[in-house]
Amino acid sequence: MSTTNRNAVTFSGSETGRPMVFAHGYGCDQNMWRFVTPAFADTHRIVLFDHVGNGRSDLSAYRDDRYATLDGYAQDILEIIHEHDLRDVVFVGHSVSSMIGLLAANREPERFGALVMIGPSPRYIDDETQGYVGGFGHSDIEEMLESLDSNYLGWSSAMAPVIMGNPDRPELGDELTNSFCRTDPAIAKKFARVTFLSDNRADLSQARVPTLILQCSDDVIAPTVVGEYVHKHTPNSTFLSLNATGHCPNLSAPQETVDAIKSWL
C-alpha cells in the first residue's frame, strides 16, 4: 500500500521549495493545519498527512503490532519521506507528533533539516524517582484512559474544551470535540494508551538536527516545566514561550505560531 493511500498524503505549495511536513496531534487530522500552512506555501513544498486511524487514512492499515509504540508512527513518517524522496525536511509536529518526529529524525537525521515541536511532552506521567514533572500522576492517566475506554464520545466532549484551553472561544473546543468524534474510536483508545504511557526522555539527547520548541501558556497537557525539560535535554534546541493559551496554537493563535516558526527558520 502506498503511503499516499495509507496516510492520505497531500501536497501543496511550491513544487521546488524545501519540504515542510506537518504532523497532527492525538485525535486530530491534517485539517488542523489549515490556518498555518498557507503562510509557507510560496517558499515550501507543503506535505500533510493523517496518522492511521485519523482523518482520511486507511483504517485497514492499522495493525496492533506496528502501532503498539510510537515507533510504528515514526516508521510511517520515514516511509512517506522515502516514497516521495523528501530531503532537508522541516518537520512540524504538534503534541505527540513532536516525539514521533523526533524518533524519525533520530533514525535518519540525514533526511531532516529542522524539527519544530509544538507543545511536546516526552513523558506525561510524573517520575518522582528522577525528579521529573510531566504534569500527571499515574492514577490521573489511568482514570483518563478508563473514562476514554468506557465512554469515548463523552470523554471527547468533556476533554476537548479543556485541552483547547480557550474558554472565551467555545467554537475551538467544539471543533476539537468534533475532530475527536471523527476518529475511529477503537484505534483512538489504543493510540491514547500509546501516547499517554510513552516515555521518550532518553530520545531527546539523541537529536541531531536543530529543534524549535514552542510552548503555550496554561497548557494542561504539556505544562511549561515540560517544555523547559525538553529544551534542556535536546541538543541545539531553541525554546520559545508563546502568548497563546491551551494546547493547540495552530488553531487558537495561528499567526503567532507562523511568525515564531518563520523567524526561527
N, C-alpha and C positions, 0 to 999 in steps of 0.2 A: 504494500500500500504506500502511495506517495505521501510525503508529509503535507502536501497541499490539500489532499483529501482528508487525511487523518486529523490535522490540526487547523483546517480551514484557513490556510495561509493566504494572505492578500498582500499585494504590493501597490504602492503609490509613490508620488513624489518624483524626484529626479532619477532617471534610469542610470545615470552615470555617477550619481552622488554617493558619498560614503554611506554604507548601510547602517540603519538605525533600527534595532529590533526592540519592540515594546512588548513586555510580558505582564499580563494582568494578575491580580491577586486572587485570593480564595473567593469562590462564589461569583466571580465576575467573568467578563469576556472582553474581547478586543474593542467593543463599543465604548468601553470606559476611557479610551484614549482620544475620543473624537474632538475634544477641546484642546488637545496638546499637539497632536501630530501635524495639523496644518501649518504650524509655525516653523516646522523643519522641512516642509515639502519642497521648497525651492532649492535646497542645498543637500538634501539627503534622500537616499532610497529608503522609504518607509516600509518596514516589514511588520505586519500584525498577524497574530495567530490566536487560537484558543487552546488552552490545555485540554487534554482528552477528558470528556465528561462535562465540559462547559461550552456555552455558545453553540456554534455550528460544527463543532468537532464530531468525528465519527465515534459514536458511543461503542460500537462493536470492537473498536481498537483497544478498549480498556481490558487490562489483564492484571489480576491481583498480584502476581509475582513481579511484574515490571514496575508497578506503581505502589509497591509496599513501602518505598522510601522516596525521598526527593530525588535520588539518583536517576530514577526512571524518567522523571520530568526533565532533568538535565540532559539526559540522553536524547530526548525529543528535540531539545534546542540544538544540540550538535548535529542531529540528522537534518534539521531544517537548514542549518548553515552549510552543511556539506552538499545537500541536494541542489541548493541554489548558488553554491560556490561563493559564499559571502566571506569577505576578509576585512580586517581592520574594523570590526563591528563595534558600534556603540550600543551596548545592551542596557536598556532601561527596564528595571524590574520593580514592580510595586509589591510591597508586603512580602509574602512568602516567595514570590518570584525573584526577590533580591538574592535570597540564598540559592535558589535554583540556578540563577545566572552565575553566581559565584562558583558553584560546583562545576558548571560547564566550562567557565573560563579557566578554572584551575586544571582541568583535564587537558584543554587545548588552548593555552594562552596565546599561541601564535595566530589564532583566528580573531582575537579580540583586541580592540584598541582602547576601550574605556568601559567602565561599569558605572551605572547610576543606580543607586539603591534608594528607593522612596519608602520610608517607614520600615526599615529592615529590623528583623529580630533573629539572632542565631539560636535563641532558646527562650521559649515563652515562660517556662517554669523556673521559679527561683531555685538556686542551688546554694543552700546555706553552708555546705561544706567548703565551697570555694569562694564564698562571699559574693556570689553573682545574683543580681536582681534582674529578673525577667519580667516582673510585673504581676505574675500569677503564682499562687500556691498550687501544689499538685492537686489538692482537693478541688480548687476552683476549676481547673481544667477538666477534671473527671466529671464534675457536676455539669459543666457546659456540654461535654460530649454526651453525657447521658440524656440531657434535655434535647440535644440535637437528634439523638437516636430515636427518642420516643415521639417527638413531635417536630419534625424538621421545619414545616411551614410556620408553626407557632414560634419556634426559635428564631427563624428568619425575621419575622415581623417585629419581634421584641429586640433583637440584637442589632439589626441593620442601622436604626437611627443612632444607637449608642456608638457603634463603630464609626459612622459618618461624622459624629461629633459637631454637628451644626444645627442645633435645635431651632434657630431662627430661620432655617431654610428646610422645612419639612419635606419639600419635594425631592431633596437629595437623598434623604432617608428612604423615601418611597421608591426611588429609582434603585437603590441598593437592595431593598427588600424584593423588588420585582426581579432583579438580577439573580438573587439567591434562589428565588422560586422557579426560575427558568432552568436552573442547574439540575441535572439528574440527581434525585435525592439519594439513591443508593451509592453512587460514586461520591457525592458530596460528603456523605457521612464518613467514608473511608479516607477521603482527602483531608478531612478535618483532623482525623487522628494522626495522619502522617505529618500534617502541618504543625499542630499544637504540641505534639510529643517529640518533635525533632530536636536535635542538638548539633548545631553546626559551628560551635565556637572554635573547635580545632581547625576548621577550614579557613578561618579568617586570615591566619598568619601565612597561608599558602598563596594568597592573592599575588598576582604578578603583573596586573595592569592597573593604571590609575583609576581610582574609585572616588566617586562623589556620593556622600551620604546626606540625604535630605530628611530633616527631622521636623515634624509638625509639633505644635504646642497642644497640650491637652489631648494627647493621643492615648486612649485607653489600651490599645493593642500593643503599641511599641512606645513606651514612655521615653522621655529624654535620656534617662540614665542608660537605656539600652542602646540608643543611637550613639551616645558617647563611648560606650563599651566597644561597639563595632569600629568606631573611628580609632580608638586606642590600639586595637589589636589587628587592624588592617593596614599593611604597609602602603605607603604612597597614597593615602586617602585624605580627602578634604571633607570637613564637617560643616554643614550649613543649617542653621535653625531658621525655619520659615515662620512667618506670621500666621499662616494658615493653621486652623484648628482641626482636630479629628485625624482620621487615618487615610483619607482619600483626597489629597490636594489636587489630583488630576481632574477631579470633578468640582471640588469646592473652591479651589484657587488656581485654575489652570494657567493664568498669566504669570503669577508668581513662580509657579513650577517651571514654566517655559523660560522665564528670564534667568532663573537660577542655573538651569542646565546650559543655556546658551552662553552665559557669562563664563561658566567653568570650561566648557569646550573651547 
